[in-house]
Amino acid sequence: MSLTEWSTDILQYDLSDEYSIRKADFAEWGLYCTVYYDMRYVGFFREEEFSSSKISAYWIYKGKAK
């Protein structure tokens, strides 16, 4: 296993041969948060903006599947 320096400019990080994380599209991430955000479970984030352009969101992939 090799260590890769973290950068917001890198779109994908391979975690293993099977798993990776990939930077989420801003619009798609905003839609996901709109649909699945539930204050009962993530209430401590209520002051944060899930779909803020300041936040880099990443999807976990197993092969080509999210």
Sequence and secondary structure as in RCSB ss.txt:
>XXXX:A:sequence
MSLTEWSTDILQYDLSDEYSIRKADFAEWGLYCTVYYDMRYVGFFREEEFSSSKISAYWIYKGKAK
>XXXX:A:secstr
       TT  EEE SSSEEEEE  HHHHHHHHHHH  HHHHGGGTTS TT TTS  EEEEETTB 
